[in-house]
Amino acid sequence: MTQPTSTASHQQIHEKLSKVRHLILDVDGVLTDGRLYFDNQGNEQKTFHTLDGHGIKMLQKSGVAVAIITGRRSSLVEKRAHDLGITRLIQGREDKYTAFLELFANEPYDLDNIAYVGDDYPDLQLMTRVGCPIAVPDAAHPVLERALFVTERRGGMGAVREVCDRIMHAQGTFEAALAPYLAD
C-alpha cells in the first residue's frame, strides 16, 4: 500500500501552521519510534530524540504551548514532559478528544489554532477535529489519509522537531529562536 500524499498545498499548510497556538503530541510512535522495550523485571524503557526535545523548548519559548495526550501510562513520559517544561500531560487515555476537552476545560480555545501529531487509530478522534492534523510517515493508513501533512522524519527520529520548526517558520519566529545559537 502506498503512502497517501496530502492534497493541501504548501501555502495552505503554511497558513494553517501560522495560526497554531497549541501543539498536542502523542507519545508512542510520535515522540518515540513506537516500539515498547521492557527489561527482564518488566521495567519499561523509552528512547526520546534530543532534536525533538530541543525543538519543543524552542517552540514553547516562541509562544506556542505544548501538551501531551497518550494512551499508555509511563513515569518516563512524566519525567520527559517535566524536563521539557510541558505541564499539560494526560496519560492512560485512548479517548483523546475527551482528554483534550479536559485539558482545555478552564480556558477558551479555537480548534483551528490547534495542531496534533499522531500515528494510530486512537489519534483520529482528535486529529479529525483540530485545524492542523499531522502524521508521521509510518502512521496507520487512515491517519495518513486524514493528515494535513506527513512529516519527512519518522516518529522518535526528529518528526516533532520538524513540526516545531515548520510552525516557527510559518509564524515568523524561527530566526529569533535560532539567534541565540548564532551569537558570537
N, C-alpha and C positions, 0 to 999 in steps of 0.2 A: 504494500500500500504506500503510495507516495504521500509526502507531507503536503498538506494544502498550503497555498500561499495566500497572504492577506489580500483582500480586494481593496483595502484602503490605500490611498495614495500617500506618498511621503508627506505632502502638505497636510492631508487630513490627520495623519499620525502626529505631526508636529503641532497642529492646532489642539488636538486632544491633550497631548503632553504638557502644553503650555498652561493648561487650566488645572493641572494636578496639584492638590493641596495635601492629600494624604496618599501614601503608598502602603498598601497592605500586602503582606507576604505569607505564603505557605512556607513550610519548612522542608519536609522530606520531598526531594525531587526539585526543589527550588533553591533553598539555602544549602542543601546537601545534594549529593548525587542520587539520593533516593534509596540507596542500599542501607540496610539495617545491620549493624555489627554488634555482636554480643560475645563477651568472653565466657570462659567455662563456668563462671559463677553467675552468669545471667546478667551481668552489668552491661548496659548499652554504651556504645561508643558512636560518636558522630564526628564527621570531618567537615569543617567550615572553611571557606576560601577567604584569605585575607583581603583580596580585591573587593569582594562583596562587602566585607565589614567596613573598609575604609570608604567605599562609595556611599554606604548608608550614613556614616558620620558626616561626610561632606554634604549629602542631600539634606540632612536634618539642619545643619548649620545654614543652609541656603533658605530655610523656612518651610520645607516640606516635612510634615510629620510622618513617622513610620510606625507601623503596628504589625504584629504577627498574630495570625489565627492558624492553628494547626490541629490536626486530628489526633495526634499522639501526645502523650504527656512525657516530659523529659526534664530532669533537673539540668541537663546540659543545655537545653534550649533556654531555660530560665537564666542560666549563667551567661550565655552568649548575648541574650537580649539585654541583660544588665550591663555587660561590658560595652555594648554599643549605645547605651543610653536610651534603649527602647523601653518605655514604661507601659505601653499598651500591648499586653500579651494575653491571649486566651488559648489554653491548651486543652486537649482531650475532647475536641468538638468537631464532628464531621458536619454538623448543621451550621455551616459557616455564615450563612446570611443571618440567622438568628444571633449568632455570636457577634457579628458585625453590628446588629441593632443594639446589642448590649453595650458594645464599646462606645457607641455614639448616643446612648440614651439621654445623656445630660448636656448635649450640645447640638447646635444646628449643623447640618451637613447638606451637601448637594452631591448626589450620586455622580453627576457629570465631572466633579472635581476629585474623584477617587480612582486610583489605579490599583489593580490587583494582579499579582503574578501567581499563577497556578500551573498544575501539571496533571491533575487527575479528576475523576468524576465528582468527588465532593466539592471541588473548587467551582464547579459550574453554577451552583446556587448563587454565588456572589459574582462570579465573572459575567453572568448574563444580565446583571443589574447595574454594574458600575459603568462609568463613562469610558474607562480605559482598561479593558481586559487584555492581559498579556500572558503568553505561554512560553515555556521553554521548548526547544526543538524535540526533545524526547517525551513530550507530553502525550497523553492519550488522544487519539484522533478526534473525538468530539470536542475536546478542549482546544486543540489546534484550530478546528473549524470555526470556533467562536471567538478567537482572539483577534484583537485589533492588529496586533503584530506578534511575531515569534522572534525571540532573541536568537542571535547567532551562537552565543555561548550556551552550553548546557547547564542544567541545574547543578549547583555545587562547584561550578567551574568558571565563575565570573559572570553568570547571567544577570544577577542582581546588580552588579556594578555597571553592566551595560545599560540596564534600565535607569539607574540613578544618573549616569552620565547623559543619557538621552533626555531625561526630564530637565536636568540643569541646562543643557544646550537649548532646549525649546523655550525655557524660561529666561534665557539670557544671563544665568547666574554661574555658568561653568567657569568662565575666565576668572571671576572673582574667587571662586572656590579653589582654583588651581594656583592663583597668585602666590600664596604663602610658600609654595614649594619651588617657586622660580626666583624668589628673592635672593639677593647676594648674601 
